[in-house]
Amino acid sequence: MSIKNKIYLSLAIYIAAFSVIIVFIIVPLFGEINDNSKELILQKQNLANLEEKIKNAEAFKNIYKEYKPNLEEIDKLFINAEVPVEFIAFLEKTAKDCGTEIIITPESSSKSADEFGSFLGFKLGATGSTDSFLTFLAKLEQAPYFIKIQNLRVGKDAESTENIIRAEISLKVYAK
């Protein structure tokens, strides 16, 4: 074998070895670097998202502290669906203070729901003078509860010679 052939053979071996190194070591290494850089970018994005969520959660905590008293007041607008004793006591006291007699009847024995949430239905039978009944209605309208008057029927008491009226009121009272 001549020196020229030895040089060509050595060169071919070096090129083949270099090609094998490139194909089996460097190319996979660059592929792995590319995959790791994509993973790093994804992890940085996830970290940024988590940091943003933490910042939002902290801001929400501060806002919640400011609005908590208002939320508690809003919560008081809804009656306890299981035991509406406070609401019934409110109706009785208001009627007594206004000089109106009332009879309270639950319209349904179970709580129902509509587009605004669950509620309890009540039917009130009221008797009193026109002024006392109008005062009762005004106080009912200003009640510290979320009330919707469904139906109101008012008529003069046929048995009375005075200015006494009888009324029937159907209420929806929103519940927790």
Protein Blocks (a to p, Z undefined) as FASTA:
>chain_A
ZZklmmmmmmmmmmmmmmmmmmmmmmmmmmmmmmmmmmmmmmmmmmmmmmmmmmmmmmmm
mmmmmmmmmmmmmmmmpccfklmmlmmmmmmmmmmmnopacddddfbfbdcddfkbccdd
ddddddddfklmmmmmmmmmmpcbdcddfbdcddddfkbmbdcdddddddddddZZ
